[in-house]
Amino acid sequence: MIHRFESFISGITVCYKYIQRIKSIEMVEFGMKGTHAMCLFYLHHNPQGLTASQLSTLCGEDKAAISRTIADLRQQGYVCQECAKNYRAPLTLSPKGLEVAEKVDTLIETWVCAGGDGLTEQQRSDFYQSLALISQNLKNKMERSK
């Protein structure tokens, strides 16, 4: 059991650190941070728009961090919001934001392919199913412990 714990924590931690480094390195070109990339990613894949609250949940960031990120993205002309003062108003990508989001998607695809290099499709499928199950189990255990 202890070995499984060490392997799991070590693997997840190393992956997370590399993901953070990749996001910060790749986003320098656009003058952005990793949180900016994630907001652009989710907005690109939700063209109907997302609220700040929805972005907060999807990005796993607190609402204050997302508010700052949205303010930056709006100031740079990457996102639009019908009513800028309404936290519940959906945000969408501007044409400029869509262009950058497509570049971000290309970068993500490159890194995801590099990370999964050498895996068969079955191994990849098994990995993602296992990761989703572990995540859900941990979430359920946490909620029961409250």
N, C-alpha and C positions, 0 to 999 in steps of 0.2 A: 504494500500500500504506500509506504514512504517513497519508494522508488518511482511509482506512478505519479505521486504528487510532485516530486522533484522534476521529473521529465516534463510534466504538464506545465508547471510554473515556469521552468526554464525556457521551454519552447515558446510559450505565449509571450513571455517578457521580452525575449530576443526579437521575436517577430514585431511586437509592438514598438520597440525601440527603433528598428529599421524602418517601419512604416512612418514613424514620426520624423526620422531623418530624411527619408525620401520626400515626404510632403514639404518639409522646410527647404530642401535643396531645390526641388523642382519648381516651387512657387516663387522663388526669388526672381526668376525671369519676368514674372508678371507683377512683382512688387507686392506679393500677398503672402499670407501664412497658411498653414494647413487647414485651419478652420474655414478660411475663405474657399479653399479648394473643395471642401466637403459641402459647403452651402451651394456652390456652383454645380457640383455633381448632382445633388438631390434636386435642385431646381431644374436642371437640364432633363432629368428623368421624370419630372412631374410638371409638364408644360402648362397644366391648368393652374399652377401656382401652389405655394405652401405658405402657411402662416409662420411667424417667428416661433411660435410654440411648437409647431410641427417640426421645424428645422432643429430646434433645441433637442427634441426627442430623437430625431433621426441621427443627428450628429453626436449625440451623447455629451452635449455641452450644456452648461447652465444658461439660463435666459439672459443674464447680464452679458456673458461672453458673446452670445448670438446677437444681442442688440448692438454691441460694439461692431461686430463683424458686418452686420447688415448696414449699419451707418457707413462703414468704410466702403462696402460694395456699392451703396447708393451714391456716395460722394464720387466714386470713380466711374459712375455711369454704367455699372454692370447689372444692376437690378432696378426694377420698377415696382411701385406700390401705389395703388389707386389713392389711398388715403394714408399719407406718410405718418400720421400721428396715431393710427389705429393698429394696435398690436395684433388684432385678429384679421386684418386685411391681408389677402394673399400677396405674396411677392412673386414676381415672374422675372425672367431674364430679359434684358434689353437686347437688341441686335449685337451690341458690343459684348455683352455678357455671354450670349449664345456662342459667339466666335471663340471666346476664351474657354468656355465650358467644353466645347468640342476638342480643343487642344488638351485640356485636362483629362478628358476621357481617353484620348490617345495615349497620354502618359500613363494613366492608370492601367490601360490594357497592356502596355509594354511591361510594366512592373509586375502585374499579375501573371503574365506569361512567364517572365523570368523566375518568379517565385515558385511556379508550378512546374518548372522544367524537369523533365524526367518522370513525371507522374503519368500513369495511364489514365484514360477517362474514368475507368472504374475506381481507381485509387482516389482520383479527384472527387468523384461523386461520394464515395464512402467518407472521405475526409470532411466535406462540407455537411453531410448528414450527421456525422458524429459531432462536429463542432456545434451545430445547431441544437442537437439533443443535450449536449453538456451545458450549453448556455441556458437553455430552458430549464434544465434540472436545477442549476445553481440559482436561477431566478426564483423558481418555485420554492426551493429550500429557504431562500432569504425571506420570501414573503410569509412563509409559515412560521419563521422564527421571530417575526415582529410582534 
